[in-house]
Amino acid sequence: MQPEFRARLQRGETLLGTMVTLASPSAAEILSGIGFDWLFVDGEHGPLEIGDLLGILQAVGGRAACLVRVPEGNEVAIKQVLDLGADGVIVPQCNTAEQAADVVRFARYAPLGVRGVGLARAHGYGLKFQEYMDTANDCVSVVIQAEHVRAVENIESIVKVPGIDAVLLGPYDLSASLGQTGNLDHPDVVAAIDRVTSVCQEAGIPLGYFGVSAAAVKPFIGRGCTLIVAGVDTLLLGGAARRMLADLKQT
């Protein structure tokens, strides 16, 4: 783990990351050595089983913080990835304050929550059990995604839930929920993003944004987003290969 990551997030530092979807520890290891602050490990849409997540976290080895997106905000999914040693969880489709409160409870040990106690990689397989237990509630990051029109409607109550460390905008799912799939420039989508942005900033909640490229996220860095996800491992690999092939064909 990177114990300081949550503190940096709460201080409002700009934290640059990219998305990991491939079940390849080597690919994650390469990305972790480049200098990203964190990696968004996608256990929702990516084909990543619990064993794949373990291999990725072991390969990264703390060189970058790893936040794992779980398939949904249930207790078992959150407990499993945190026990693997993830630096935090990202929970998709968190559309109400009640859902957000459950996520926080599942990610925190008593008395702040109901996270189950076990012996796993996060605890040094038992060898660092007390050390982890003493620090986990302070170091594990809880990020919820605002990626549906219902989340936009409920954002004022969501940001009031104690224990949320950041709200991460999911522009593509948000656009789909508004009937404008992929049309991120549509006025309804822009208005929804603006609403979430202003409410989070007024509440002092760090805000994150995902984009497929640096160009897509830079405007949102300028607007105060600090938890940044730029690019996806598959697109980075495919794009670089395509450019190289094009260069070769020009010789």
C-alpha positions, -999 to +999 in steps of 0.1 A: +000+000+000+008+037-003-003+050+031+001+086+021-022+084-009-055+091+010-038+121+027-027+135-007-062+130-021-078+148+009-052+177+006-064+183-030-032+173-047-035+165-084-031+128-087-025+114-122-035+079-130-045+055-159-068+026-161-057-011-159-081-036-176-058-063-188-053-094-167-015-089-171+006-083-140+035-073-164+015-046-180+005-032-146+041-034-135+052-014-165+026+013-159+035+015-122+071+022-131+064+052-154+055+076-127+018+076-124+005+085-089-021+058-090-037+031-111-074+026-116-077-012-116-110-021-133-128-050-117-161-039-131-158-039-168-124-056-171-121-094-172-103-094-138-111-121-113-099-120-078-067-140-086-059-115-114-063-086-090-039-102-066-013-107-093-016-071-104-013-057-069+018-080-063+034-069-095+028-032-088+043-037-053+034-003-040+052+017-067+019+034-074-013+034-054-039+009-067-076+017-063-098-012-075-132-006-090-155-033-077-184-046-098-209-031-073-210-016-038-216-048-019-198-059+013-181-090+000-166-073-031-152-044-011-138-066+016-121-089-008-102-062-028-092-044+004-079-076+019-058-081-012-040-049-003-057-023-025-052+013-015-088+019-019-121+011-037-139+028-065-176+020-064-197+025-096-233+036-099-234+051-064-267+070-069-280+077-034-267+088+000-278+055+014-256+036-011-227+059-003-231+053+034-231+016+029-199+018+009-181+037+037-193+012+063-181-018+043-146-002+038-140+007+074-133-014+104-153-010+136-162+014+152-163+034+119-178+005+099-184-032+096-155-044+075-148-081+084-115-089+100-093-116+085-057-125+076-048-117+041-022-100+019-031-066+033-022-078+067+011-092+056-006-126+057-009-122+094+026-110+101+016-073+101-019-078+113-019-052+141+000-027+121-026-029+093-055-028+117-041+003+134-038+023+101-064+009+076-092+032+085-069+062+080-052+050+048-079+033+027-095+056+002-132+054-006-142+068-040-177+068-053-187+073-089-213+098-101-222+083-134-260+083-136-286+110-137-299+097-103-265+105-087-267+140-102-301+145-087-289+133-053-255+148-053-262+173-025-271+145+000-243+122-013-215+146-006-227+150+030-220+113+038-190+112+062-161+091+050-163+097+013-128+107+000-137+117-035-164+116-062-153+104-096-173+115-126-181+087-151-189+108-182-198+079-205-223+061-183-236+095-173-242+104-209-260+070-215-283+076-185-293+109-202-300+093-235-269+107-251-245+078-251-210+091-258-222+126-266-202+143-239-207+178-254-245+175-253-260+204-231-277+179-208-244+161-201-225+193-197-251+206-173-250+174-152-212+175-150-213+211-140-239+204-113-217+176-097-186+198-100-201+228-083-217+208-055-185+188-048-164+220-048-188+238-024-187+208-001-149+205-003-150+170-017-122+161-041-135+155-076-122+130-102-126+127-140-120+099-165-110+106-201-095+084-228-066+109-234-047+137-219-066+161-241-099+148-227-090+154-191-069+186-192-099+209-193-112+192-161-079+196-144-083+233-151-117+232-135-103+218-103-106+180-107-077+164-089-082+126-091-074+121-128-077+090-149-063+094-184-063+066-209-067+028-207-040+002-210-056-014-241-059+020-259-023+029-249-010-004-263-031-003-294-025+033-302+013+030-299+013-001-321-009+016-347+013+047-348+045+025-352+029+005-380+019+036-398+054+050-395+068+017-409+045+018-439+058+052-447+094+040-451 
